Amino acid sequence: MQAFGRLIRSAEDWGSFVLLDRRLPSALENSFPLPVERLPLKALIAELRAQNADCDQ
């Protein structure tokens, strides 16, 4: 995943990679360096808000 590698480059970097397509092939899912977490949209929005609130402080 070239795009994912450009998002996070060092231990100090942080970010979120969101793929809004249910049809994620298992071969692609296994290529991510971290486990893939599947969430309903409302739960995803809450999680992203919580992550961003932690980083703003």
Buried (B, 14 or more C-beta within 10 A) or exposed (E): EEEBEEEBEEEEEEEEEEEEEEEEEEEEEEEEEEEEEEEEEEEBEEEEEEEEEEEEE
